[in-house]
Amino acid sequence: MKIASYRVDGRDGIAMVGADETLLFDIAALWPELGLAAPAPHHMIELIESGPEAMAALRAHQPATSRGIPLGLATLLPPVRRPSKIICLALNNSANSDRILSGPSHPATFLKPASALLGHGGHIELRPSDGRVHPEPELAVIIGREGKRIAARDALQHVFGYTVHNDITGATMRGEDTFHYRAIHPAQDGSLEPRYVDTWVSYPGRYKGSDTFACMGPWLTTADAIPDPHKLAIACHHQGRTVTEDNTGNLTYKTAEVIAFVSRYMTLWPGDIISLGTALRRSAIGGAVQNIDLAAMGGPVSVSIEGIGTLSNGVRMIEETRT
């Protein structure tokens, strides 16, 4: 089942996506027909928290076509509007192995704020000073059950569904926000004198978390419809040209072990999102996603994942903010 967050005539809601992806069926309007005691959900986290009985009833329901809202009349919003956190994985593709000079032997993560989210059809907003900005096509997992210290064998039971994420990355801003400095380490000989170690460190708050830098959608596909999240074709297109093609099987760390690892440090709540890392193994145009400078080249840019759909976004240059 595919479920969308949407807006029509200034009203927000969540909807089942029709089989041919041309109609939306508002879930709150259908709810009285399901015979459930729980109140109708009006956003995705409420639906996730409604539980398996409600989801089973919804999955079995066949709404009349006449009750559908034409997709063309709706604005599609990010599937989860305000997750408590968006956790992203860095360099989680086996194609990166020969480029990593040193790194951790476990998933490396960073966070994006919910304010960075942008739905299907929206415009990525860039300023001239942002410099080079490129897309990164990724599969994202939406958490369905709260959990902490989740065992890998149980991890997929905590997944509500999957969606498409275009992890917009400001390469120029990354360079500007990277420190090369002498880190202070404890002395090795027991003395009180510290050691100084040359170190490079970058903080992704701006170059990963700016507004519109987490394009997500067009909807989510529930976990029951994705038997294996690591057998999905994924592709990125820019202005109609294929930039890269890959398969989620090439991700180094897979969904279950990522959930197990992350939940050791962060309690996962319903609606939380984990983005599994960039697909980039094969490039159909002899380049890489890093060659697509959205600031200079504009849009549209799209990401397609088998079994979910295609997320497409334009690009809009905006005025600099004066400080």
C-alpha positions in Angstrom: 0.0 0.0 0.0 1.2 3.5 -0.8 0.3 6.4 1.5 0.7 10.1 0.7 0.7 13.3 2.7 -1.1 15.9 0.7 -2.7 19.4 0.6 -5.8 20.4 -1.3 -7.5 23.8 -1.1 -5.5 24.6 2.0 -6.4 21.4 3.8 -3.7 18.9 4.8 -4.4 15.2 5.0 -3.1 11.7 4.4 -4.4 9.4 1.7 -4.2 6.0 0.2 -2.8 6.2 -3.3 -4.9 4.4 -5.9 -3.5 1.4 -7.8 -2.9 3.4 -10.9 -1.5 6.4 -8.9 -4.0 8.8 -10.3 -6.3 9.1 -7.3 -5.9 9.8 -3.6 -8.4 8.5 -1.0 -8.4 10.6 2.1 -7.9 8.3 5.1 -9.8 10.4 7.7 -12.8 10.4 5.4 -12.6 6.6 5.0 -12.0 5.9 8.7 -15.7 5.7 9.8 -16.2 2.8 7.3 -13.4 0.7 8.9 -15.3 0.1 12.2 -12.4 1.1 14.4 -12.8 2.7 17.8 -9.6 4.8 17.5 -10.0 8.3 16.3 -9.3 9.1 12.7 -5.6 10.0 12.0 -4.9 13.3 10.2 -1.2 13.1 9.7 1.3 10.2 9.1 2.6 9.8 12.6 -1.0 9.4 13.9 -1.6 6.8 11.3 1.6 4.9 12.2 0.6 5.0 15.9 -2.9 3.7 15.1 -1.5 0.2 15.1 -1.6 -3.0 13.0 -5.3 -3.6 13.4 -6.1 -0.2 11.9 -3.6 -0.8 9.1 -5.0 -4.2 8.3 -8.5 -2.7 8.0 -7.3 0.1 5.8 -5.4 -2.3 3.6 -8.5 -4.5 3.1 -10.8 -1.5 2.3 -11.7 -0.9 -1.3 -13.0 2.7 -1.6 -15.2 3.7 -4.4 -13.5 5.4 -7.3 -15.9 8.3 -7.0 -14.4 9.2 -3.6 -11.0 9.7 -5.1 -9.2 13.1 -5.3 -7.4 13.5 -8.7 -3.7 13.5 -8.0 -3.3 16.5 -10.3 -5.4 18.6 -7.9 -3.2 17.9 -4.9 0.2 19.2 -3.6 2.2 16.2 -2.4 4.0 16.9 1.0 6.8 14.9 2.5 5.3 11.6 3.7 6.2 12.4 7.4 5.9 16.1 7.9 7.7 16.5 11.3 9.7 13.4 12.3 11.6 13.8 15.5 14.8 13.1 13.5 16.1 12.3 10.1 19.2 10.1 10.4 21.4 9.8 7.4 24.3 7.4 6.6 27.6 8.6 5.2 29.5 6.7 2.5 27.3 3.6 2.8 27.9 2.1 -0.6 30.3 -0.6 -1.6 31.4 1.6 -4.5 33.1 3.9 -2.0 35.4 1.3 -0.5 38.4 2.2 -2.7 37.9 5.9 -1.9 37.9 5.7 1.8 41.4 6.1 3.1 40.4 5.6 6.7 37.1 5.4 8.5 34.9 3.6 11.1 34.1 -0.1 10.9 30.4 0.7 11.7 27.8 3.0 10.1 28.6 6.7 10.2 25.6 8.9 10.7 24.6 12.5 10.7 21.2 14.3 11.3 19.0 16.5 9.1 16.3 18.7 10.6 12.6 18.3 9.7 12.7 21.9 8.4 14.9 20.6 5.5 12.1 18.5 4.2 10.6 19.2 0.7 7.8 17.2 -1.0 7.5 16.0 -4.5 7.1 18.8 -7.0 8.6 21.4 -4.7 11.6 23.6 -5.6 15.0 23.2 -4.0 16.0 26.8 -3.0 19.6 27.8 -3.5 21.4 31.1 -3.0 24.3 32.2 -5.2 26.7 32.0 -2.2 25.8 28.4 -1.7 28.2 27.5 -4.5 28.2 23.9 -5.9 25.2 21.8 -4.8 24.5 18.2 -6.0 21.8 15.5 -5.6 22.2 12.2 -3.8 19.6 9.4 -4.5 18.8 7.3 -1.4 16.4 4.8 0.0 14.8 6.0 3.3 13.3 3.8 6.0 10.3 5.1 8.1 10.1 3.7 11.7 6.8 2.3 12.8 7.5 1.2 16.4 9.4 2.8 19.3 12.6 1.0 20.1 15.9 1.2 21.9 18.8 -1.3 21.6 16.9 -3.2 19.0 18.4 -6.6 18.0 19.1 -6.9 14.3 16.9 -10.0 14.0 13.9 -7.9 15.2 14.7 -4.7 13.4 12.5 -5.1 10.4 9.5 -5.4 12.7 10.1 -1.7 13.5 9.8 -0.6 9.9 6.5 1.0 8.8 7.6 1.7 5.2 10.0 3.1 2.7 10.3 6.3 0.7 12.6 8.1 -1.7 15.1 10.7 -0.4 17.2 13.1 -2.5 19.9 14.1 0.0 20.8 17.5 -1.3 24.5 18.3 -0.5 26.2 21.7 -0.6 29.8 20.7 -1.6 31.1 24.3 -1.5 29.5 24.9 1.9 31.1 21.6 3.1 34.5 23.0 2.2 33.8 26.3 4.0 32.6 24.5 7.1 35.6 22.1 7.4 38.3 22.7 10.0 41.9 21.7 9.7 43.2 22.0 13.2 45.3 20.6 16.0 43.1 18.4 18.1 44.0 18.0 21.8 44.5 14.4 22.9 45.5 13.0 26.3 49.2 12.4 26.8 50.3 8.8 26.2 53.1 8.8 28.8 51.0 9.7 31.8 52.2 13.3 31.9 49.9 16.3 32.2 51.0 17.7 28.8 48.5 17.1 26.1 49.3 15.9 22.6 48.3 17.8 19.5 47.1 15.8 16.5 46.5 17.3 13.0 42.8 16.6 12.3 40.2 17.4 9.6 36.6 17.7 10.7 33.4 19.0 9.0 30.0 19.7 10.5 27.1 19.1 8.2 24.5 21.4 9.8 24.5 23.9 6.9 25.6 21.9 3.8 23.2 19.0 4.6 20.4 20.6 6.6 19.5 23.9 4.8 15.8 24.3 4.0 14.7 22.1 1.1 17.9 19.9 1.3 15.8 16.8 2.2 13.6 16.1 -0.8 11.3 13.2 0.1 8.4 11.4 -1.4 6.3 11.2 -3.5 4.7 9.0 -0.9 5.7 6.0 1.2 5.2 2.3 0.4 4.4 0.2 3.5 6.8 -2.5 4.5 4.5 -5.4 3.6 4.8 -4.4 -0.1 8.6 -4.4 0.0 9.6 -8.0 0.7 13.4 -7.2 0.5 14.5 -3.5 0.7 17.9 -4.6 -0.7 16.7 -5.7 -4.1 15.4 -2.4 -5.4 16.7 -0.6 -8.5 17.4 3.1 -7.9 18.2 5.8 -10.4 18.8 9.6 -10.5 17.9 11.7 -13.5 18.7 15.3 -14.2 16.9 17.2 -16.9 15.8 13.9 -18.4 19.3 12.4 -18.5 20.3 9.4 -16.4 23.0 10.4 -13.9 23.4 7.2 -12.0 21.8 3.8 -11.7 22.3 1.4 -8.8 20.6 -1.3 -6.6 20.0 -1.0 -2.9 21.8 -4.4 -2.6 25.0 -2.5 -3.0 24.6 -0.6 0.3 27.4 -1.7 2.7 25.3 -1.7 5.9 21.7 -3.0 5.4 18.5 -1.9 7.0 18.4 -4.3 9.9 22.0 -3.7 11.1 21.6 0.0 10.6 18.5 0.1 12.8 20.2 -2.1 15.4 23.3 0.2 15.4 21.4 3.5 15.5 19.1 2.3 18.3 22.1 1.6 20.5 22.5 5.4 20.8 19.2 7.0 19.9 15.7 5.8 20.9 13.7 5.5 17.6 10.2 6.8 17.6 7.3 6.3 15.2 7.8 8.5 12.1 11.6 8.7 12.5 13.4 8.4 9.2 16.7 6.7 8.4 18.2 7.4 5.0 20.5 4.6 4.0 23.1 6.3 1.9 23.8 7.4 -1.7 23.4 5.1 -4.7 26.2 5.7 -7.1 27.7 2.4 -8.3 27.1 2.8 -12.0 26.9 6.1 -14.0 25.2 6.0 -17.3 26.6 9.2 -18.5 30.2 8.6 -17.6 30.1 10.9 -14.6 28.8 11.1 -11.1 26.1 12.8 -9.1 28.8 15.2 -7.9 29.0 16.5 -11.5 25.4 17.8 -11.4 25.7 21.3 -10.0 22.1 22.3 -9.4 23.0 25.9 -8.6 24.6 26.3 -12.1 22.5 23.9 -14.1 19.1 24.2 -12.5 16.5 21.4 -12.5 14.5 19.3 -12.6 16.2 16.5 -10.7 14.5 13.2 -9.9 15.1 10.0 -8.0 13.3 6.7 -8.8 13.2 3.6 -6.6 11.5 0.4 -7.7 8.4 -0.4 -5.8 8.0 3.1 -4.4 7.9 5.7 -7.2 9.7 8.8 -8.6 10.5 11.9 -6.6 11.0 15.0 -8.8 11.9 18.5 -7.8 12.7 21.8 -9.5 15.4 24.3 -8.5 14.8 28.0 -7.7 17.5 30.6 -7.0 16.6 32.9 -4.2 18.0 36.2 -2.9 20.7 36.3 -0.4 19.6 37.0 3.2 21.2 40.1 4.6 22.7 39.9 8.0 
